[in-house]
Amino acid sequence: EYTYLGDHRFSVNGNVYVHTTTGLNAAVAAASANDVVNLLPGSYALASYKAGVKLLGASKETVVIDVQGKEFGVNGNVAIENVTLQFANANYTGFQHTTTEVYTNCNIEGQPFLYGENVTFEGCTFTQTSSDLYNVWTYGAKNVTFNNCVLNSAGKSVLVYTESGSGSVVTLNNSTLNASVTVEGKAAIEIDASLVDKYVVNINNTTAK
């Protein structure tokens, strides 16, 4: 049995489920910290994000969330699991002013910018088809960890760079970086120390092809 909550949301045994963009955004708006919003198969466009709310997809193959071009001011924690996230191929967009960000078993498309104190990708697959762009900019994040991830790019995967502050620590564990083509002057992991020169990059059991 289920209870209809309005705005394309329904509850089963106390768990909130959505199947439309309207339902997703209504559920996020109504949620409190530590609540979980369950996404059924479908395509969604996220309008806003509330700190502490977890987005849990049915599977990353069937749940797609469009966050392209959005700047989400979070001021707290982000948790997203089992979805495909479509980021814009643009600068300075994504989840901003975060404390922690944890992405688990997600497909990451486009070029996200990271801002959190601690950002972790667990078992994620990244896809970037443009040779002008990276899989990810670590940017404002202080500590970034990739565990068991695959980063598929068109020549450059990770840009370790920030414009101010004390730098960052970036760690890759048991991951693979694949380039479909080579890009002159670019690398799988690029460190840009032009403005800040305090970076630590740990590479453990990780290969680049």
C-alpha positions in Angstrom: 0.0 0.0 0.0 1.0 3.6 -0.6 -0.1 7.0 0.6 -0.3 9.8 -1.9 1.4 12.9 -0.6 0.6 15.3 -3.3 2.8 16.9 -6.0 3.6 13.5 -7.6 5.0 12.1 -4.3 3.9 9.0 -2.5 5.0 7.1 0.6 5.5 3.4 1.1 6.2 2.2 4.7 7.3 5.7 5.5 9.7 6.0 2.6 9.1 8.8 0.0 9.2 7.9 -3.7 9.0 10.1 -6.7 8.7 9.5 -10.5 8.6 13.0 -12.0 10.6 16.2 -11.8 7.7 17.9 -10.0 7.7 15.1 -7.4 11.5 15.3 -6.9 11.6 19.0 -6.3 8.5 18.9 -4.1 10.1 16.1 -2.0 13.4 17.9 -1.6 11.6 21.1 -0.5 9.5 19.1 2.0 12.4 17.0 3.3 14.5 17.5 6.5 18.1 16.7 7.0 18.8 12.9 6.9 15.7 12.2 4.9 15.9 10.0 1.8 14.2 10.7 -1.5 13.8 7.6 -3.6 13.8 8.1 -7.4 12.0 5.6 -9.6 13.3 5.1 -13.2 13.0 8.3 -15.2 14.6 11.6 -16.1 14.6 14.5 -13.7 15.7 18.1 -13.6 16.8 19.2 -10.1 15.8 22.8 -9.3 17.3 23.0 -5.8 19.1 20.9 -3.2 18.6 20.9 0.6 21.6 20.1 2.9 21.5 16.6 4.4 18.9 15.2 2.1 20.0 12.0 0.3 18.9 11.3 -3.3 18.7 7.5 -3.9 18.0 6.2 -7.4 16.6 2.9 -8.4 19.7 2.4 -10.5 22.2 4.6 -12.3 21.2 3.0 -15.6 17.6 4.1 -15.3 17.6 7.3 -13.2 19.0 10.5 -14.8 19.2 13.8 -13.0 19.9 16.9 -15.0 21.9 19.5 -13.0 23.4 21.3 -16.0 24.2 24.9 -15.5 22.9 25.0 -12.0 24.6 26.5 -9.0 23.3 24.9 -5.8 24.1 26.8 -2.6 24.1 23.9 -0.1 25.8 25.0 3.1 25.9 21.4 4.4 26.1 17.8 3.2 25.4 16.2 -0.2 24.6 12.5 -0.6 23.6 11.0 -4.0 23.6 7.3 -4.9 22.6 5.1 -7.9 21.9 7.8 -10.4 23.4 9.4 -13.6 24.2 13.0 -12.9 24.4 15.3 -16.0 26.6 18.3 -15.3 27.2 21.2 -17.7 30.4 21.5 -19.6 30.8 24.9 -18.0 32.9 26.6 -15.3 31.9 27.2 -11.6 28.6 25.2 -11.6 27.6 22.4 -9.3 27.0 21.9 -5.6 28.6 24.9 -3.8 29.5 25.7 -0.2 29.3 22.1 0.9 30.7 20.4 4.0 30.8 16.8 2.6 29.8 15.4 -0.7 29.4 11.6 -1.2 28.6 10.2 -4.6 28.1 6.4 -4.6 27.7 4.2 -7.7 26.9 7.1 -9.9 27.6 8.0 -13.5 29.0 11.5 -13.7 28.7 13.2 -17.1 30.0 16.6 -18.0 32.5 18.6 -15.9 31.5 19.1 -12.3 33.3 21.6 -10.1 34.0 20.5 -6.5 33.6 22.8 -3.5 33.2 20.6 -0.4 35.5 20.3 2.6 35.5 16.5 1.9 34.3 15.0 -1.4 34.2 11.3 -2.0 33.4 9.3 -5.1 32.7 5.6 -4.5 32.5 3.3 -7.5 31.6 6.1 -9.9 32.1 6.2 -13.7 32.9 9.6 -15.3 32.3 10.4 -18.9 33.7 13.4 -20.8 33.6 13.5 -24.6 35.1 16.9 -25.2 38.9 17.2 -25.5 38.6 20.8 -24.3 37.3 19.7 -20.9 38.1 17.5 -17.9 36.1 14.9 -16.1 36.3 17.0 -12.9 37.9 20.1 -11.4 38.8 19.7 -7.8 38.6 23.5 -7.5 37.4 24.6 -4.1 37.4 21.2 -2.5 39.9 20.6 0.4 40.0 16.8 0.3 38.9 14.7 -2.7 38.9 10.9 -2.8 38.2 8.6 -5.8 37.6 5.0 -4.7 37.2 2.3 -7.3 36.3 4.8 -10.0 36.6 4.9 -13.8 37.3 8.2 -15.5 36.7 8.1 -19.3 37.9 11.3 -21.0 38.9 12.7 -24.4 42.5 13.4 -23.2 42.4 14.8 -19.7 40.7 13.6 -16.5 41.4 15.5 -13.3 42.4 19.2 -12.9 43.8 19.9 -9.5 43.5 23.7 -9.2 42.1 26.4 -7.0 42.3 30.2 -7.2 42.7 30.9 -3.5 43.1 29.2 -0.1 45.5 26.6 1.1 45.3 24.1 -1.7 43.9 20.5 -1.5 44.6 16.8 -1.1 43.5 14.6 -3.9 43.6 10.8 -3.6 42.9 8.1 -6.2 42.5 4.5 -5.0 42.0 1.5 -7.2 40.9 3.6 -10.1 41.4 3.8 -13.9 41.7 6.8 -16.1 41.0 6.2 -19.8 41.6 8.6 -22.6 40.0 8.1 -26.0 42.6 10.4 -27.6 45.7 12.3 -26.5 45.7 16.1 -26.0 49.0 17.9 -26.4 50.2 19.4 -23.2 47.6 17.8 -21.0 47.7 14.8 -18.7 45.5 12.4 -16.9 46.0 14.3 -13.7 47.0 17.9 -14.2 48.2 20.2 -11.3 47.9 23.9 -12.0 50.0 25.7 -9.4 49.8 29.1 -11.0 47.8 30.7 -8.2 48.1 28.3 -5.3 51.1 25.9 -5.0 50.1 23.7 -2.0 48.7 20.4 -3.3 49.1 16.8 -2.3 48.2 14.1 -4.9 48.1 10.4 -3.7 47.9 7.8 -6.4 47.4 4.2 -5.1 46.9 1.1 -7.3 45.6 3.4 -10.1 46.3 3.2 -13.8 46.1 5.7 -16.7 45.6 4.5 -20.3 
